[in-house]
Amino acid sequence: MAERSGLSRAVVAAVCLGVTAVGLANTYGDNADVVALAQRTACGSGSCSYETLRQESSPLSQSFTFQVHLTEKGRERAASTDVECRRAYVLVGEYACKVTSGGVPGADSAR
């Protein structure tokens, strides 16, 4: 019985260490692809320029605020846009981003 107890403790410890490692990678890992996805989400369609105002990372999601400048038909529009990106599953999977507030008025968005 003591052998099972020691084995189960080792398995639980390994799972906890694995979850911690994945959470740290989500928070402090390279997120260039997530930033690019968030910028595309903030813009919608068309050509935009971005200025990053805020960036937050946690094990479960990443949040951004962009100042987006969109030029359409010779007119420039600008707005502050908040974007949140989350993984498909709690700590793993591909990121999907959505606009949570703001956005360029009248822009066709691929949200």
N, C-alpha and C positions, 0 to 999 in steps of 0.2 A: 504494500500500500504506500509506503514511503517513496518508492521509486516513481509511482504515478504522480505523486504530489510534487516531486522535484522536476519531473518532466513538464507538468502543466505550468509550473512557475517559469520554467525556461521558455516555454512557448508564449506565455503571456508577456514576459519581458521582451522577447524578440518582436512580437507584434507591436508593443508600445514603442520600442526603438524605431521600428520601420515607419510607423505613423508619424512620429516626431521628425524623422529624416525627410519624409515627403512634405510635411508642413513647412519645414525650414527651406526646402528647395522651392516650394511655391512662393514663399515670402521673399527670399533673398536671391533666388536664381535669376538667370538672364531672362528678361521679359521683353526683348525687342520685338518679337513676333506678336505679343499681346498688345503692345503699344501701337504697332502698325494696324492691327485689327480694330482697336479702339478708335484710332484716327479715321479709318474708313467708315466706321459706324457713325461717328460724329458728323462726318461730311454728308453721308448718303451717297448721292451720285453727283458727278461733275468734278471740276477741279477746285480744290480748296488749299488754303494754307492754314497752318496750325501754330498755335502757341500753347504750350503746356503750362497751365496755371497751377495744377495740383495733381499729385500722384500718390496713391496709397496702396500698399500691398498687405495682404493678410493670408493666412493659409487657405482660406475659403474663397476669396475673391480679390480683384484688383479694381480700384476706382480711379477715374481720371476726370479732370475738368480741363477743357480746351477752349481757347478763344479761336473760333473758326471764322475764316474770311472766305466767302464764296463769291466768285465773279460769274454772273450770268447775264448775257445779252448786254454787256457793257456796264452793268450795274453791280456795284459791290455791296454785299450784305455781310454783316458780322453779328455773331452772337456767342454767348457763353453756353457751352454744352457739357452736361455731366453724363458720363458713360460708366457703366458697371460691367465688368467681365467676370464670368464664373465658369468653372469647369463643368463638364457634362455630368460627372459624378462628384461626390463631395470633395475628394482630394485629387482625383485623377481624371483623365479624359481631355478632350479638346476644349479650348476656351470658346465661349459664345458671349458676345457683347450686346448690350442694349442701351439705348439712351434713356436715362432716368429723369432728366429735366432739361429744359432749355432747347436749344437747337436753332438753326437758321430758318426763319419763317419762309414758307413757300418752297423750301428745298425738297426735291424728290428724294426720299430717304429709303435706304435698303435695310430697314430695321427688322 
